[in-house]
Amino acid sequence: MGEGVLRAVPGPGPGRDGEADEPLLRDLVGAALRRARLRQGRTLRDVADQARVSLPYLSEIERGRKEASSEVLAAVCGALGLRLADLVGALHIDLTSRTTVSVTSTATAKWGRPRRGGQANLTLLAA
């Protein structure tokens, strides 16, 4: 393995200590787009028309029912006056504000041998 390779370790989910799985990215994207639209006091129709996507499709995206392509996300962000970086930043905040991530790190020395202990288990807690 390469140096500092990180592997995700399955975290708690339904049936495992009663905690929920991580949220789906499409749910987070939809919620962030809806928040931005509502903050601007705009209608679905207005944003859909400006982004040149159908109103039902934009509604499905906002409700987390459809995964939008990068082209559609760029168009909707443009219609909302946002950069894609703004959307990704909002998603980062949403994810880190409510999740605990367990990560296993395999640290490999320069010569390809694992460091003492082989693997380190890390738990990253978000504020």
C-alpha positions in Angstrom: 0.0 0.0 0.0 1.0 3.6 -0.5 2.1 5.9 2.3 -0.7 7.2 4.6 -3.5 5.2 2.9 -6.8 5.8 4.6 -9.6 3.2 4.5 -13.1 3.9 5.7 -14.3 1.6 8.5 -18.1 1.0 8.5 -19.6 3.1 11.3 -22.7 2.5 13.3 -25.9 2.1 11.3 -29.4 0.7 11.7 -29.2 -2.4 13.8 -25.7 -1.4 15.0 -26.2 0.5 18.3 -29.3 2.1 16.9 -27.5 5.0 15.2 -28.4 6.0 11.6 -26.2 5.6 8.5 -24.5 8.6 7.1 -26.8 10.8 5.0 -26.9 10.4 1.3 -25.1 13.0 -0.7 -28.2 13.6 -2.9 -30.1 14.5 0.3 -27.5 17.0 1.4 -27.2 18.6 -2.1 -30.9 19.0 -2.3 -31.3 20.5 1.1 -28.4 22.9 0.5 -29.9 24.0 -2.9 -33.4 24.5 -1.3 -31.9 26.5 1.6 -30.1 28.8 -0.9 -33.3 29.2 -3.0 -35.5 30.0 0.0 -33.0 32.4 1.5 -33.3 34.3 -1.8 -37.1 34.2 -1.6 -37.2 32.5 -5.1 -39.6 30.0 -6.4 -38.8 26.6 -7.9 -40.1 27.8 -11.2 -37.9 30.9 -11.3 -34.7 28.9 -10.5 -35.7 26.0 -12.9 -36.4 28.5 -15.7 -33.1 30.3 -15.2 -31.1 27.0 -14.9 -32.9 25.6 -17.9 -34.0 22.5 -16.1 -37.6 21.3 -15.7 -39.4 22.3 -12.5 -40.3 18.7 -11.6 -36.7 17.7 -12.0 -35.4 20.5 -9.8 -38.1 19.6 -7.2 -36.8 16.0 -7.2 -33.2 17.2 -6.7 -34.2 19.4 -3.8 -36.1 16.5 -2.2 -33.1 14.2 -2.6 -34.9 11.9 -5.0 -32.6 12.5 -8.0 -28.8 12.7 -8.2 -28.0 15.7 -10.4 -25.2 15.6 -12.9 -22.4 18.0 -12.6 -23.8 20.0 -15.5 -27.2 20.4 -13.8 -25.6 21.3 -10.5 -23.5 23.9 -12.2 -26.6 25.3 -13.9 -28.6 25.4 -10.7 -25.8 27.0 -8.8 -25.4 29.6 -11.5 -29.1 30.4 -11.4 -28.8 30.8 -7.6 -25.7 33.0 -8.0 -23.5 30.4 -6.3 -20.2 28.9 -7.2 -19.9 25.1 -7.1 -17.3 25.7 -4.4 -20.0 27.4 -2.3 -22.2 24.3 -2.6 -19.4 21.9 -1.7 -18.5 24.1 1.2 -22.0 24.0 2.5 -22.0 20.2 2.1 -18.8 20.0 4.0 -20.3 22.0 6.9 -23.4 19.8 6.9 -21.5 16.6 7.0 -18.9 17.6 9.6 -21.5 19.2 11.9 -23.4 15.9 12.4 -21.2 12.9 11.7 -18.5 10.9 13.4 -16.2 9.2 11.0 -14.0 6.2 11.9 -11.0 5.8 9.7 -8.3 3.1 9.6 -4.9 4.4 8.5 -2.1 2.1 7.3 1.0 4.2 7.6 3.9 2.8 5.5 7.5 3.8 6.0 9.7 5.0 3.2 10.9 1.4 2.6 7.4 -0.1 2.3 7.3 -1.6 5.8 4.4 -0.8 8.1 5.3 1.4 11.0 5.3 0.0 14.5 1.8 -1.5 15.2 0.9 -1.8 11.5 -2.4 0.0 11.6 -3.7 2.9 13.5 -7.4 3.3 14.2 -8.6 6.9 14.3 -11.9 8.3 15.2 -12.5 11.8 13.8 -15.2 13.7 15.6 -16.8 16.7 14.0 -17.8 19.7 16.1 
